[in-house]
Amino acid sequence: MQIAYGEGKFGEVVLGFYPSVAPVTVAHILKLVRMGGYNTNEIFRVDRGFVAQVQGVDGGRRAPMSKALRAEATKFVPDEFSSSIKHTRGMLSMGKFDEPNSGTSSFSMLLGTAASLDGRYTIFGRVVAGDHVLAKLETLETKREGIFVKPKERVEVVSAVVLYSDGRGGLVVDPGEKR
């Protein structure tokens, strides 16, 4: 994910996924990425030491949405919990409503340890590169709006693509992906 703040680029965050832990969630997120769902979306919440939360695809994008993307972005995914993986810095945690099995397309990148989320929110991956970008996010000026701590200026996911291992320790963009 390429992330920008105001007029400046913050850098890239590379996400790795846990398909054996949360197969439905991972498949859903990957489909949304492939559909361009996170492009021009917003990181609407930056709560130091807690989370940087990506807005749901149907609520944070500046780009127009197709009917197919809106339908996918609003699908509910089931909770998929693992007792062996904990909410620690860099983990990806599916956002959801209070009801079980109510995640759609919002997710958080953990900025610290959050044991209170264990067994309540699905962990489906982790940040494998770009912790320096998360650290930059934590330095932004924020404001409190209700229960959320939000950046004073828009933080945008400029683009997101699916990368694959090249088998030699590197990552390559699949030829079918668009940036």
C-alpha positions in Angstrom: 0.0 0.0 0.0 1.3 3.4 -1.0 0.4 5.9 1.7 0.3 9.7 1.5 -0.5 12.5 3.9 -1.5 15.9 2.7 0.8 16.7 -0.2 3.6 14.3 0.9 4.2 10.6 0.4 4.7 8.6 3.6 5.9 5.5 1.9 4.9 1.9 1.3 3.6 -0.7 3.7 3.8 -4.3 2.7 1.2 -6.6 4.2 1.6 -10.3 4.5 -1.5 -12.5 5.0 -2.4 -15.6 7.1 -4.6 -17.7 4.8 -4.3 -20.7 7.0 -5.6 -18.7 10.0 -8.3 -16.6 8.4 -9.0 -18.0 4.9 -12.3 -16.2 4.3 -11.1 -12.8 5.5 -7.8 -13.1 3.5 -9.7 -14.0 0.3 -12.1 -11.1 0.9 -9.4 -8.5 1.4 -7.4 -9.8 -1.6 -10.4 -9.6 -3.8 -11.0 -6.0 -2.7 -7.4 -5.1 -3.4 -7.6 -6.7 -6.9 -10.8 -4.7 -7.6 -9.0 -1.5 -6.7 -11.1 -1.0 -3.6 -8.4 0.4 -1.3 -7.1 2.9 -3.9 -7.9 6.5 -2.8 -9.2 5.1 0.5 -8.5 6.7 3.8 -6.7 5.8 7.0 -9.3 7.6 9.2 -8.0 6.6 12.6 -4.6 6.9 14.1 -4.5 6.2 17.8 -0.9 6.2 19.0 0.2 2.9 20.5 -3.1 1.3 19.5 -4.2 1.3 15.8 -4.1 2.9 12.4 -7.4 2.0 10.9 -8.3 1.9 7.2 -11.8 3.1 6.4 -14.3 0.7 4.9 -14.1 0.7 1.2 -17.6 1.9 0.8 -17.0 4.9 3.1 -13.5 6.3 2.6 -12.7 6.3 -1.1 -12.5 9.4 -3.2 -12.7 7.4 -6.5 -16.1 6.3 -7.8 -17.3 2.8 -7.0 -18.8 0.2 -9.3 -21.8 -1.7 -8.2 -19.7 -4.9 -8.1 -17.1 -3.2 -5.8 -19.8 -1.8 -3.5 -21.4 -5.2 -3.3 -18.1 -6.9 -2.4 -17.1 -4.1 0.1 -20.3 -4.5 2.1 -20.3 -8.3 2.4 -19.9 -9.6 5.9 -17.1 -12.0 6.7 -17.2 -14.4 9.6 -15.0 -14.0 12.7 -12.0 -16.2 12.4 -10.1 -16.4 15.7 -6.8 -18.0 16.6 -5.5 -18.5 20.1 -1.9 -18.7 18.9 -1.7 -15.2 17.3 -2.1 -12.1 19.4 -2.8 -8.4 18.7 0.7 -7.0 18.8 2.4 -4.2 16.8 2.1 -4.8 13.1 -0.7 -7.3 13.1 -3.7 -6.8 10.8 -7.0 -6.9 12.5 -10.4 -6.9 10.8 -12.7 -4.1 11.8 -16.3 -4.9 12.6 -19.4 -3.8 14.4 -20.4 -5.0 17.9 -22.2 -8.0 16.5 -20.3 -11.2 15.7 -19.4 -11.9 12.0 -19.9 -8.3 11.0 -16.5 -7.4 9.4 -16.8 -5.8 5.9 -13.7 -4.0 4.6 -12.3 -1.8 7.3 -9.1 -3.1 9.0 -6.5 -1.9 11.4 -2.7 -2.1 11.5 -1.8 -2.5 15.2 0.5 0.2 16.6 1.1 -1.6 19.9 -0.1 -4.5 21.9 -3.9 -4.7 22.3 -4.7 -7.8 24.3 -8.3 -6.6 24.7 -8.9 -7.3 21.0 -7.7 -11.0 21.3 -10.6 -13.4 20.6 -12.8 -10.5 19.6 -11.3 -9.4 16.3 -9.9 -11.5 13.5 -6.1 -11.3 12.9 -5.6 -12.0 9.2 -2.0 -10.9 8.6 0.8 -8.5 9.5 2.9 -5.7 8.3 6.0 -7.3 6.8 7.7 -4.1 5.7 7.0 -0.4 6.4 7.0 -0.1 10.2 8.7 3.2 9.6 5.5 4.4 7.9 3.5 3.3 10.9 5.9 5.2 13.1 5.4 8.4 11.0 1.6 8.0 11.3 2.0 8.1 15.0 3.6 11.5 14.8 0.7 13.2 13.1 -1.4 15.8 14.8 -4.8 14.2 15.8 -8.2 15.2 17.1 -10.7 13.3 19.0 -14.1 12.7 17.4 -16.4 10.6 19.6 -14.6 7.4 20.3 -12.0 7.9 17.5 -8.7 9.6 17.4 -8.4 11.0 13.8 -5.6 12.7 11.9 -6.3 16.4 11.4 -5.5 16.0 7.7 -6.5 13.1 5.3 -4.1 10.1 5.2 -4.7 8.3 2.0 -4.0 4.9 0.6 -2.9 6.1 -2.8 -2.8 2.5 -4.3 -2.7 -1.1 -3.2 -1.7 -4.1 -5.3 -1.1 -7.8 -4.7 2.5 -8.9 -4.8 3.9 -12.4 -5.0 7.2 -13.9 -3.9 9.6 -14.3 -6.7 11.1 -17.4 -5.0 14.4 -15.6 -4.4 13.4 -13.4 -1.4 11.9 -10.6 -3.5 8.4 -9.5 -4.4 6.9 -9.0 -7.8 3.7 -7.5 -9.1 1.5 -9.9 -10.9 1.2 -8.9 -14.5 -2.6 -8.7 -14.1 -2.3 -6.1 -11.3 -2.8 -2.4 -11.9 -1.2 0.3 -9.8 
